[in-house]
Amino acid sequence: MNKRIYLILEIKKRELDSRCYFAIKACLQGYSTMISKKESFYKNKNYLKSGYVFLKSCGPNYYNEIKKIKKLGHKICVMDEEGIMYFSVEDYTERRIYEKNLDYLDYIFTWGNDDHQIVTNVLDKYKNKIFKTGSPRIDVLKKPTSEIYQNEAKEIKKKYQDFFLFNTFFTYTNHFYKTDKHNHLETLQARGFSKDSTIYKTGLKMQIFQEKILKEAINFVEKFAIKFSDKKLIIRPHPSENHELWFNLSKKYKNIETIYDEKSACSWILASEFAISSNCTTSVEAFLLGKLNYNFRPFKNDDVEFKLPKITGINISSADEMIQKIDNFSKLNIDHDNYKKNYEKKISDLNNYFENLNENSCSIENIINIIEKSKEFNNTKKNDNYSGFVFFYYLKLLRKINVFRSYFRNFLKKKENRDTEFAIQKFPGLSKKELENRIKETCNAMKLKEKFKVIEKFPGSFLIEKEE
């Protein structure tokens, strides 16, 4: 019987491709893999056979679930989804590591040398659990896997022709739940971070920082609309932002369009003339895909700026400078040539952050090798329970009833269904057919002859296995 790996999904467009790649590589190593929406895994975990559960973080929000998962006989692994984006060691430690979780964890996998040093220095007592492997989110940006984005980029290009892309990141000042300027800070307090904590103080600085940049970003969009009436700017808002701001802004101008679909930001980046972002991971993705990217940085505050966007993007100090860059790009394309010249040096700098940048290094192979060398896995629970046709549709009906009850309860209380709306914005759904197609596309890019079957074992939880 194949050993089982569980991969959790929370933000679909950002995480799905790396999870599909992980599933394929793990299945080739003799594992069965379940890709599961976070909510689905938590609700149905009692029915699942024991395996290796990969979580996105070991922060305080995971504590109660980690205890339950461990009690069911699973091995718990953490690959921190945000492990490369932090402001300081104190910020990383306070935000990303919750000490009560550590006794329950079996493996902590890091992106590269940089976060590995932080984690091992802070958690010297647990260093035998910490391994430097790289992340599958880097693997999918390398050839040949990145072909999945090249193919989607062709479709986008065919539909939208030439355009410049603006990937927004203003979650501290334009968050989905934002009702007033204190909203994000109140959320931090509700999560247990006091006003004296590094997280709260950093959050306050970040909120002020983003408020100033957002004003200049809107200024840039308006200037673009007027100066370049024959060119197109597409805005792609962050999954956790309030999108209404951007849709309302783009309605004012014929050459500005806000689009939020289910395609990866990587595909949109490749389809664009170049990408613009501000203190955002999309700058790193653009660079590793070989695409010119500008880091919109009209204000500076090292306390709340991530390192990597400043390395991977061309830093821009104002809306006017950004307008000038667009003008020069159309006429001279100087920055693109300079970008290519400096590529190798910047790649060298990034080796400290990403263990698997080299084409011969694969994060999944590194992870599987570590797991295989460890003690024999003792399957507390050797099979899934209640996985038949009737039970599946019972769970599906139950989920619909719960959603209806939530809407009805909020209706009676005259309260908006914001939690449900936010969940849909981050994860609009995943069908068996869609997952089958994405795995097939990834296999084609990897030039694999093997075929894989997908079974929806529970609503929102999909088992992937190699066909014999």
JOUR-V539004 format. One record per helix or strand. SS is the DSSP state (@ for helix, = for strand). FROM is the first residue (numbers start at 1). TO is the last residue. Records with the same first field share a line. If there is no record, write none. Layout:
SS = FROM-TO ; FROM-TO
This chain:
= = 3-9 ; 31-37 ; 52-55 ; 58-58 ; 75-79 ; 97-97 ; 107-110 ; 130-132 ; 164-167 ; 175-175 ; 233-236 ; 241-241 ; 256-258 ; 275-277 ; 293-296 ; 314-316 ; 452-458 ; 461-466
@ = 12-28 ; 38-47 ; 60-71 ; 89-96 ; 99-102 ; 113-122 ; 124-129 ; 136-139 ; 147-160 ; 183-190 ; 198-227 ; 244-250 ; 265-271 ; 282-288 ; 302-304 ; 307-312 ; 319-331 ; 334-341 ; 343-350 ; 363-373 ; 389-412 ; 418-426 ; 432-445
